[in-house]
Amino acid sequence: MANKLAITLVHSTIGRPENQRNTAFALGLRKLQQTVVREDTPIIRGMVARIQHLVKVENVEGE
């Protein structure tokens, strides 16, 4: 059973560099306070690290 991450966009991407906006978009974050659940992989962890100042991350147990 793989763990998952609940990623919530808590700060706006307006005025942020393009690579940060693109990373949020690639994670599926389009609106403030939107939460997406993604597999806990090194790729996703790297994307979250790139925009860690814009998001809140919580561990979710896999089903």
N, C-alpha and C positions, 0 to 999 in steps of 0.2 A: 504494500500500500504506500503510494507516494504521497508526500506532504504537498500541500498547495499553499499559495500565498494569496491573501486578499489585499489588493492594492487599491487605495483610494486617493484620488486627486484632491488635495486640500488647498493648493495654491494655484492661481491662474498661470497659464503659459503665455499670456499676453506680455510682450516686451522681453521675452526670454530668447536666447539664441535659437536659431533654426534647428540645430541638432537636438536640443532639449524638447522642442515642440514635436519634432518628428518621433522622438523616442516615446513620448507620452501617447502619441497617436498610434504608434506600432503596438503598444501595450493594450490598446483599445480604450484609452481614456479620452473622452471627447468633451465631457462637461464637468464642472466642479462638483465635488461630493459624489461622483460616480465611482462605483466599486466594481472591479473585475477580479475574477479568480483565475489564477494561472498556475501551472505546474511549477514546483520549486526546482528549477534547473540552473546551472551556471550562467546560461545565456540570459534568462529572466533576471537573475540576481545582478548581472552586469548592467542590464538596462535600468533596473531600479537604482543601482548605485549612481548612475549618471544623472538621475533626477531625484535623488533622495531628499532634496530640500523642498520638493513640490508634492511629495506623496507621503502617505502613511501606510505601513505594511504590517500585516498581522498573519501569523501562521494559522492554517486551517488544516485539520486532520483529514486525510484522504478517506474516501468512502470505500 
